[in-house]
Amino acid sequence: MLARLIVAVLILKISHVTAYRPVFIYHGILTGADSMNHLVHPGTVVYNFQRFGGWSSLENAWHQVLEAQTNLKAVCDLNLDEGINMIGYSQGGLLGRAVLQTYPDHCVKTFISLSSPQAGQFGGKSSLGSSI
């Protein structure tokens, strides 16, 4: 009986490790959700943020944050136990960070910001030496 219990626990642990956490993706400025389709991994549930594509990405940033919070809350309601990963590209990284900082009860376990100017840019004229 104990051996069966140990085998069952091991199987559950292995299946938990091999399963991918769902991913919520924010696209960049002047693009749309379609531009992020290449990030989709087979077997992973992906929530690709459909709003504010193209010229709409130039709308008021706080308005976008509030709307994105609504979408994230809906996704979190579906994934309360396991949580999700979030990827934001360019402006989507800024939007994702703002959503996470203004919505403390989120379910995001890992946030990845790709090519987003979080807290500015490192370095400056002095770090580039004589190349300028």
Phi, psi and omega in degrees: 000316179296322179297319178295321179295318179296317178298317180297317179296317179297318179297317178296319179296316180296317180293327178291322181289324183278346178280142179265139177288142177303153183237134175251124187242131172252129180278172181271183182290142178059018174240197178210185182300327181300331182290348183254002183298334181290347179276355184286126178262134180304133178088359180257133175286126183238130173251103184264113185300114187271345188273161175059044176273157177061226182295337179296340179291351178267003178294167180311128185297320181293327175298317178297320180298314181296320178292321179294326176300319179300315178295316181295320178301317180296319179292319179297324177299329179278341187228041184299318186289309186270339184075182181223167169255150179234135176237130176235129180252129177056239179299331177297331175292321177292317178298315179299316180297317179297320178297314181296322182285336181257356179231084188291342182266026181290170181249014184286126179267323181224131176244126178242123179249113182258124176054040178248139182279066179289118179060032176086202184240139180289144173084197182172202183301321183290330181280345180270351177068223185269012181284350180263000000 
